């Protein structure tokens, strides 16, 4: 069910925080937490929704919140692929551009 709702909200974009964006943020946070418990903190599904949340924050110009999520993603990539891996450095590059 969460997956369907998130797919619907993927087309909703805004460059400012609106009530709908706040609800999308809260839903993403909830889904991330649920999937961390269900699939593990380093699962592909958690990575996907963390990336979506970070990109949402960048879009609405809340870079400080985005940086927190990019940092979490970087830690996941280090666990999964190792420090200095292509996956880890690509996340580092993205987070530095925020």
C-alpha positions as CSV (number, residue, x, y, z in Angstrom):
1,X,0.0,0.0,0.0
2,X,2.7,2.5,0.9
3,X,4.5,1.7,-2.3
4,X,1.3,2.7,-4.3
5,X,0.8,5.9,-2.5
6,X,4.5,6.9,-3.0
7,X,4.2,6.2,-6.7
8,X,1.3,8.5,-6.9
9,X,3.2,11.3,-5.1
10,X,6.3,10.9,-7.3
11,X,4.7,13.2,-9.9
12,X,3.9,15.9,-7.3
13,X,6.7,18.4,-7.2
14,X,7.2,21.8,-5.6
15,X,10.2,24.0,-4.9
16,X,8.7,25.2,-1.6
17,X,7.3,23.4,1.4
18,X,3.5,22.9,1.1
19,X,1.1,20.8,3.1
20,X,1.3,18.1,0.4
21,X,5.1,18.2,0.5
22,X,5.0,17.9,4.3
23,X,2.7,14.9,4.0
24,X,5.0,13.3,1.4
25,X,8.0,13.9,3.7
26,X,6.2,12.2,6.7
27,X,5.1,9.3,4.5
28,X,8.7,8.8,3.3
29,X,10.1,8.9,6.8
30,X,7.5,6.4,8.0
31,X,8.1,4.0,5.0
32,X,11.9,4.2,5.5
33,X,11.6,3.3,9.2
34,X,9.2,0.5,8.4
35,X,11.4,-0.9,5.6
36,X,14.5,-0.7,7.8
37,X,12.8,-3.0,10.3
38,X,11.3,-5.3,7.6
39,X,14.2,-5.5,5.1
40,X,17.2,-4.2,7.0
41,X,18.8,-0.8,7.2
42,X,21.0,-1.4,4.1
43,X,18.3,-2.9,1.8
44,X,17.7,-1.6,-1.7
45,X,14.2,-0.4,-0.8
46,X,15.6,1.7,2.1
47,X,18.2,3.2,-0.2
48,X,15.6,4.0,-2.8
49,X,13.3,5.9,-0.4
50,X,16.2,7.6,1.4
51,X,17.4,8.9,-2.0
52,X,13.8,10.1,-2.8
53,X,13.6,11.9,0.6
54,X,17.0,13.5,0.1
55,X,16.1,14.7,-3.4
56,X,12.8,16.1,-2.0
57,X,14.8,18.2,0.5
58,X,17.1,19.5,-2.2
59,X,14.1,20.4,-4.4
60,X,12.5,22.4,-1.6
61,X,15.8,24.0,-0.7
62,X,16.2,22.3,2.7
63,X,19.8,21.3,2.0
64,X,20.6,20.8,5.7
65,X,18.0,18.0,5.9
66,X,19.2,16.6,2.6
67,X,22.8,16.4,3.9
68,X,21.7,14.3,6.8
69,X,20.0,11.8,4.5
70,X,23.0,11.8,2.1
71,X,25.3,11.1,5.0
72,X,23.1,8.1,6.0
73,X,23.2,6.9,2.4
74,X,27.0,7.2,2.3
75,X,27.2,5.1,5.5
76,X,25.0,2.5,3.9
77,X,27.2,2.4,0.8
78,X,30.3,2.0,2.9
79,X,28.7,-1.0,4.7
80,X,27.5,-2.6,1.4
81,X,30.3,-1.8,-0.9
82,X,33.3,-0.5,1.2
83,X,35.0,2.8,1.7
84,X,36.2,4.3,-1.5
85,X,33.9,2.2,-3.6
86,X,32.2,3.8,-6.7
87,X,28.9,3.7,-4.9
88,X,30.2,5.5,-1.8
89,X,32.1,8.2,-3.7
90,X,29.1,8.9,-6.0
91,X,26.9,9.6,-2.8
92,X,29.7,11.7,-1.4
93,X,29.9,13.7,-4.6
94,X,26.1,14.3,-4.5
95,X,26.1,15.4,-0.9
96,X,29.0,17.8,-1.5
97,X,27.1,19.5,-4.3
98,X,24.1,20.4,-2.0
